[in-house]
Amino acid sequence: MSGLSARLAGLGLRLRIGLIFAGLGAVLLAGLVLGLVVGARHGGATAAGFVQAGVVAGIAILAGLAGAWMLFDEHVARALDRLSGALRARAHAGAGGGFEARWLGDLAPAAAALAARAAAPPPVPPAADDSTRRLERILAGLPIGVVVAGGDDQVAFYNAQAARLIDGLALGQDLSALIDPGPVRAALARTGPGAVTALTTRSAAGRLIAAELRRKEAGYVIALRDVSEVTARREARAARLSALVEDLGRPAAALSALAELLEDPLAPPPDAATRAALAFEARRLTAALGDLADAAEAERRLAARVPGLAAPGGALLAALAAALDRVGLPVAIRPLAGAAGVDLAADPDALAGRIAALGQRLAEGGRIPAWVALAPEAEAGSEHATERGVQPGTDAPGAAGALLRLGWRGAALPLATLEGWLGPEGWTEPWVENGVENGAESGAESGGAGGGWALCLPLAPARAAAQGPEARPLAYDFTLMRRELPAELADRALDAMACVVLDCETTGLDPARDALVEIAALRVTAGRIVPGERFETLVDPGRPIPAAAQAVHGISDAAVAGAPGPAAAAAAFVDFARGAAIVAHNAPFDLELVGRARGQPLEVPVLDTVLLSAAVFGRAEVHTLDALAARLAVPVPEGRRHRAMGDVEVTAEVFLRLIPMLRARGIETFGQAVTAMRRHPRLLRDLNRTDPADSRRR
């Protein structure tokens, strides 16, 4: 009996009630037949009369039972099903819809009141929430990439800089598949908990990364810096210097031989050919020395652009005003248009202190500091800036920074003297110019016989951080470090799975003939949507998009012009979704299109929200995406429905709200979900393997 009870418990409420009425009908018919047989034997009536009476009575009994069952089903069974679905949606998914149970008296209002009280979230302490946001802002702004991984290399934390360095980085991903695992394994082997060790590794894309790894009890923290550019620059510098040394060596050897010839007392006087050779080699040597000087200057400029050191021009102007005021110099500060917004590779306070000290030295010599001007270097209009190749909007080694001028009234000073007082660090190629000639002062301000002079200091721009195609926010879930995942996918809890939610827009509704025009996806890890881990691309189908399809999704032929083709777009999506289960609404449609575009079926674990909805609400309910969104109180963004990313966002929210409702019905793992989906083959076919227990960890 226990086996029969278990099987009956697995049936739906309405089906069980239908079986009860069917059993009752069978019992009544059996009793009627038995009564007729007994009456015929003892009553003496003809058999035909008893049969006719039995048929009429049986039909009446069956009709009455059918009517009673239909009324009971509509007023009680179906109403209870709707009420339980609404209760679960309110309690487990946070849906705020009403309760439809008009024939159950006060049960629906009472259930609504109880659900509202039970589902009320506990208050979040404001201080804790503020502290979390503040910590997120600090970690997101770190100038280096940071990744935290568990002992099984699952990524539990990363910031935007790390996402730029490592292609495909995502929560729950295996870090050893994204970077060369050898150096990391070696570092972990030689490092105890809490210790730090340095290593060098490469990303899957070949980027050279310098890292510091700190081992933790449950995993490790790794800080990353891209050193590809630095390494390439060093190699180029070494090759350039080797070439310059070789260029210097040849004329130097020739000049040495000529010098020995000239020093020989027995040698005849140099003829015209010897003198010409001497002059030629001297010019070669001069040119090579000039190239060496240019290379040294380029290195000096590059060194002045310190990575991570950046200050806006406005901060420098404020620091200059404060520093000059402290030493008692009434110097006018002249910011020119655009100067305040230029980012400079300079420490404002240190530079302002040196300028103030220089002003004091000038004043002690009878030269009166009168003004300080700051202008974007490309707009400063000096011949020096033009000679140095500074052009607006460039980012070459001589790209536009700013030009700082310190003007004084009185006699000129040699540049060497000024540099000796000020020090050479922080600028390249300073010069002295006449303030009147360059328009920095008016004639009245230049004053005296000495005129006005200015020391011009070019300030290097701050080096921009490497930018990816799109900034990604901080992402973390430290429960990934503590969670031990089952080796078999079938045993993995739904809220512990790494999933990618997929939706496609197409040229029509036939996946065997129509083509992709848009693919969108986002990642769901540990039961939440991961911000920033999204995939979205238009697709050029290679054919005109029918007007009927354009009327649905609004994607025209002009919109997809220049977009990747179906094969390239499908391949890019597969790279994004690697290692994750696919969640989709009507998955056979989307996956057949993607598989056909890439030339082979996509063999991945699949969770279909149509079938999961049937497992929760029953097959008799409507399971369209709009109906599910309304039932689960999922907002549908206006204007984004029937665009791939808009539908993906709705599907992801629906999936997350279905998970606790499935758990309440005893469907907790992927294997149990597959079994539940296969109970509704008349809705859709399940795309998973025949035996979900055979699905190994991916």
Secondary structure, DSSP 8 states (H G I E B T S, - for coil): -HHHHHHHHTS-HHHHHHHHHHHHHHHHHHHHHHHHHHHHHHH---HHHHHHHHHHHHHHHHHHHHHHHHHHIIIIIHHHHHHHHHHHHHHHH--------TTSTTHHHHHHHHHHHHH------HHHHHHHHHHHHHHHT-SSEEEEEETT-BEEEE-HHHHHHSTT--TT-BGGGTB-HHHHHHHHHH--TT-EEEEEEEBTT--EEEEEEEEETTEEEEEEEE-HHHHHHHHHHHHHHHHHHHHHHHHHHHHHHHHHHHH-TTS----HHHHHHHHHHHHHHHHHHHHHHHHHHHHHHHHHS-TT--EEHHHHHHHHHHHHHHTT---EEEE-TTGGG-EESS-HHHHHHHHHHHHHHHHHTT-EEEEEEEEEGGGS--HHHHHTT--TT--STT---EEEEEEEES----HHHHHHHH-STTBSS-EEEETTTTTSS-HHHH-TTT-EEEEEEEE-B-------SS----EE-THHHH----SBGGGSBGGGSEEEEEEEEESSS-TTT--EEEEEEEEEETTEEEEEEEEEEE---SS---HHHHHHH---HHHHTTS--HHHHHHHHHHHHTTSEEEETTHHHHHHHHHHHHTS-----EEEHHHHHHHHH-TTS---HHHHHHHTT----TTTTTSHHHHHHHHHHHHHHHHHHHHHTT--BHHHHHHHHTT-TTT----S-S-GGG-B--
